[in-house]
């Protein structure tokens, strides 16, 4: 390589290292929380099942579940405008329904009714403790508990920072292959850099995939402009891309709704055995009724399922989703890769572990920032203290908050109304409360205590579960209940991991010798900057 | 510099103003340019409009990320602002001129 090309390359790696630092610093804490809650969301239905321990539903066929759900809705709300039915599958035991009432011309536009859970075998509403279950982690992951649409925008901004951080991180690193095998313990800054590189490089394809596909999950919201360039109205785009029917008006002539069972079978037959996932019935018991059956995506990579629409009065097939083109398939597969709904148990656990790797990558990156700038004996500047405290709040206190959410589920009386909001409040009060409390402690103690408390909270979960339900580890083992056993094991593993972190923090030596700050352009001589890059590579 | 007594010192550094302009160019300008270029591509690609639209949406994020990174790599702020804001204005202007697909 000629000298000129070399210096150009060094210039690029330097600028990328600089922007990588800033991107990571600005988005790091939110991205950390998004990674951790998103990782938990790979077990969204399972978490919901764990949070309703009184439910023990027997699996039934989708056809039977559809029939009992429609019978229930005919009894309770035959004149609604729309019925939504989410059918049970291998991972979700219950049928979920909600209805949209006919808009009252006098009143405001109809809101969607609240969701009701049914026993798929009988169609009777199930009585279990109110909880948001795994849905809470899932929603927080991309809405950050902020009002719509701000949470989604903030999550999107952090996602594009993440994507840019990954690209710039890859450019900064020259020795990707060597980093794979380099992990030095107890060397202060060096160790954090190694840990950051190992976790980043180890799962680089996953990290790159997850940040890019995460943006794709909400791309209609983040990037609506190509739609505007090609369509007079967005609805025309949805109809063409996803085959969504415009909401037809009722004719006003009553007509009995055709039996749902044969339609479910017909759809499954058209999909060569593909299972139905959800049913949308518009204007039930009207001559203009339609029944749309959506295909399950649990058996395929593309998360955009097909749908078929039948006439609700005659049962005749009216339309079906168009065969997707290349771009639509690409977008659907990207969505599927992000959500992992196609994954069986082994791949799902792999996803979960890769998610934890990503969480570690972000966390070690944040810790590296402070390790690099710590000057023993010198008074730290304000920004340094801020970053250090936010690191403690995000990395050491969020796990305690997540454990508190699960603990609250077991400790708040099961029949209390409004308890699901208390569970959510328990997470945030614990998380932010602990972070605030730790401001009163010296940094080193704060790390040890916050990590220790998080570990204790996770260790308490199996015990509290055993004390408050009849589904403790012994009972689960005897009845072969692998779901609850896995949860107990995962809680203990989390406790062990956090406990290990607390123990390491207690043994941490004072940071190694003083270092110059790389971002102070005034002080950084060319030699020094070159050494920084050599360190980062 | 009598104003030094009334203004926080960071407002007086030209370097900080330039960095702020660079950040706004990368974030807002980068988004506008990515949206404009992706939409123009979606509008002009001679394939089915659904497909063209989706390719534009899928690729726009890569364009945004690349432009944002380049905005901090290129030393000359004028060049950064010119290219990013220029391509945003030109692509969005072209889109407004030709209008949506018939």
HADDOCK unambig.tbl for C-alpha pairs under 7 A between the chains (distance, minus, plus):
assign (segid A and resid 12 and name CA) (segid B and resid 73 and name CA) 6.55 0.50 0.50
assign (segid A and resid 15 and name CA) (segid B and resid 72 and name CA) 6.77 0.50 0.50
assign (segid A and resid 15 and name CA) (segid B and resid 73 and name CA) 5.25 0.50 0.50
assign (segid A and resid 16 and name CA) (segid B and resid 73 and name CA) 6.97 0.50 0.50
assign (segid A and resid 19 and name CA) (segid B and resid 72 and name CA) 6.89 0.50 0.50
assign (segid A and resid 160 and name CA) (segid B and resid 65 and name CA) 6.69 0.50 0.50
assign (segid A and resid 163 and name CA) (segid B and resid 65 and name CA) 6.88 0.50 0.50
assign (segid A and resid 164 and name CA) (segid B and resid 65 and name CA) 5.19 0.50 0.50
assign (segid A and resid 164 and name CA) (segid B and resid 69 and name CA) 6.81 0.50 0.50
assign (segid A and resid 216 and name CA) (segid B and resid 58 and name CA) 6.68 0.50 0.50
assign (segid A and resid 219 and name CA) (segid B and resid 57 and name CA) 6.66 0.50 0.50
assign (segid A and resid 223 and name CA) (segid B and resid 35 and name CA) 6.83 0.50 0.50
assign (segid A and resid 223 and name CA) (segid B and resid 57 and name CA) 6.04 0.50 0.50
assign (segid A and resid 225 and name CA) (segid B and resid 35 and name CA) 6.14 0.50 0.50
assign (segid A and resid 225 and name CA) (segid B and resid 39 and name CA) 5.90 0.50 0.50
assign (segid A and resid 226 and name CA) (segid B and resid 38 and name CA) 6.47 0.50 0.50
assign (segid A and resid 226 and name CA) (segid B and resid 39 and name CA) 4.04 0.50 0.50
assign (segid A and resid 226 and name CA) (segid B and resid 42 and name CA) 5.85 0.50 0.50
assign (segid A and resid 226 and name CA) (segid B and resid 53 and name CA) 5.26 0.50 0.50
assign (segid A and resid 226 and name CA) (segid B and resid 56 and name CA) 6.03 0.50 0.50
assign (segid A and resid 226 and name CA) (segid B and resid 57 and name CA) 6.32 0.50 0.50
assign (segid A and resid 227 and name CA) (segid B and resid 53 and name CA) 5.80 0.50 0.50
assign (segid A and resid 229 and name CA) (segid B and resid 39 and name CA) 5.92 0.50 0.50
assign (segid A and resid 229 and name CA) (segid B and resid 43 and name CA) 5.81 0.50 0.50
assign (segid A and resid 229 and name CA) (segid B and resid 100 and name CA) 4.81 0.50 0.50
assign (segid A and resid 229 and name CA) (segid B and resid 101 and name CA) 6.80 0.50 0.50
assign (segid A and resid 230 and name CA) (segid B and resid 43 and name CA) 5.84 0.50 0.50
assign (segid A and resid 230 and name CA) (segid B and resid 49 and name CA) 6.51 0.50 0.50
assign (segid A and resid 230 and name CA) (segid B and resid 53 and name CA) 6.92 0.50 0.50
assign (segid A and resid 230 and name CA) (segid B and resid 100 and name CA) 5.05 0.50 0.50
assign (segid A and resid 230 and name CA) (segid B and resid 101 and name CA) 4.83 0.50 0.50
assign (segid A and resid 231 and name CA) (segid B and resid 100 and name CA) 6.36 0.50 0.50
assign (segid A and resid 231 and name CA) (segid B and resid 101 and name CA) 6.62 0.50 0.50
assign (segid A and resid 232 and name CA) (segid B and resid 100 and name CA) 6.92 0.50 0.50
assign (segid A and resid 237 and name CA) (segid B and resid 50 and name CA) 6.93 0.50 0.50
assign (segid A and resid 240 and name CA) (segid B and resid 50 and name CA) 6.75 0.50 0.50
assign (segid A and resid 241 and name CA) (segid B and resid 50 and name CA) 6.19 0.50 0.50
assign (segid A and resid 325 and name CA) (segid B and resid 51 and name CA) 6.59 0.50 0.50
assign (segid A and resid 327 and name CA) (segid B and resid 51 and name CA) 5.29 0.50 0.50
assign (segid A and resid 327 and name CA) (segid B and resid 54 and name CA) 5.81 0.50 0.50
assign (segid A and resid 327 and name CA) (segid B and resid 55 and name CA) 5.78 0.50 0.50
assign (segid A and resid 328 and name CA) (segid B and resid 51 and name CA) 6.66 0.50 0.50
assign (segid A and resid 328 and name CA) (segid B and resid 54 and name CA) 6.58 0.50 0.50
